Amino acid sequence: MTRPIERHVFVVLGATGDLATRKLLPALYHLATEQGLDTVVLGAGTRDLGDEEFRRRSREALAVAGLDGEAAAAWCAGRLHYFPLPPDGDYRAFAARLEAVEAQHSLPGNRVIYLALPPSTLPGVIAGLGAAGLGRAPGWARLVVEKPFGSDLATAGALNALVHHHFDESQVYRIDHYLGKETVQNLLVFRFSNPLFEASWNRDRIARVEITVAEEAGVGARGRYYDGAGAVRDMLQSHLTQLLTLVAMEAPVSMAADDVRAEKVKVLRSIGPLDPAAVVLGQYQAGEGPLPAYRDLDGVAPDSATPTYAAATLFVDNWRWQGVPFHLRTGKALKERLTQVAVTFRPPPLCLYHGRPDACVAPSNVLYLDLQPDEGFRLEIEVKEPGPTSRLRTVPLRFAYAEAFGEVPEAYETLLLDVVEGDQTLFVRGDEVEESWRLYRPMLEAGLPVHPYPAGSWGPAAARDLLLGAPNWAAGG
């Protein structure tokens, strides 16, 4: 349910970083010009800048995003401010500047505080914000935290405890931009508003589920950060697990945020212990294309064992899904860019058609939920080829968001609008984060081998045995 949007100040800590300049500022400008979002931006960071220099940099960032012009310049001049953060972690002067900006624009004291910062800095920053009283506000205060939230179960639990010392859980928005994609949001609509599919959404009708987040690009300039994270922490524990919970969850009692999120947590608690034999890790080497080997990147140790590829098979041990494998895979420098959920239905119980005299054709229907590069759905069904034979052909029934609705909103625009409206449905709750880390703890602690694979392939050869039960996955989607 859409709530009224109240006037507020949008604080961005890390305002000169890549996330803020590429994603947050363009999204806020779009929301201001197209949705009428009445927001004032206070950027903050370690760089010693004044308001005018920050506005100039912001105009350049908007121009790179294709938003150049007088309107963008006027928005920057009238709405953007900056404050250099002190190195000692004392945020009292920052709190005073925030109050001054609110007074200048006659704002009622509603605040979004977005931490666009490296994960290692979060504990100190959150403690500083809390000590300065920024968890309280004359209106409302909302804290937005980027993933990864912790690096394992222990650090996630400690970070949750610190956050809850200064902020109530109702104030906290742990953001995963994948949840802002239209296809992800439509998963619940697709399931619970279409009885045809919900009636088949169980172990009796579904043979397996495959979730793929494949990236054609390598790690690039993120080598120093990535070498401390890897594919499990960077992608598997967050993006893919979020998709898993949305595919597998039960119908909530309502679409209220906590009702939806409670069902997602139930899915995680239903997943049995992860079998290390059902996990394959990999790291890309130089292939036929231009990408250098992962170990040759700046910031990466020459003997690094950090995985850039991870695949795992999980089982949700509940009444709906018992025995159905959920195959998850993600990787850098793979053959193509693809984010997709493939739901394979069980074949017919009896084969009535033959593709050739000695072979029965009893294919399965496959539902593809495509998140990128093109958002939409495809359902593969069997039809008879014209002519006197009984040959079957697989054909897709297809829906594309861009064809039906035109340009799809950028994920960050959707999520930022939810923050200022106070809607936590698409944000991760604290207990959900900890359950997710609990799930992958055996993988992180097992010391599993990391297999090489050439850049531009579909991953390490060692993954093939794991993929035998997932032919769509083994074929690359």
QUISUL-V979036 format. One record per helix or strand of 2 or more residues. SS is the DSSP state (helix for helix, strand for strand). FROM is the first residue (numbers start at 1). TO is the last residue. Records with the same first field share a line. If there is no record, write none. Layout:
SS->FROM-TO, FROM-TO
This chain:
strand->8-13, 39-45, 80-84, 111-115, 141-146, 172-175, 206-214, 279-285, 309-316, 325-331, 338-345, 353-356, 359-361, 366-372, 376-384, 392-400, 450-454
helix->18-34, 51-64, 70-79, 92-104, 119-131, 153-166, 169-171, 177-180, 182-192, 195-198, 220-226, 230-248, 257-270, 276-278, 294-296, 401-405, 411-421, 430-445, 461-467, 471-474
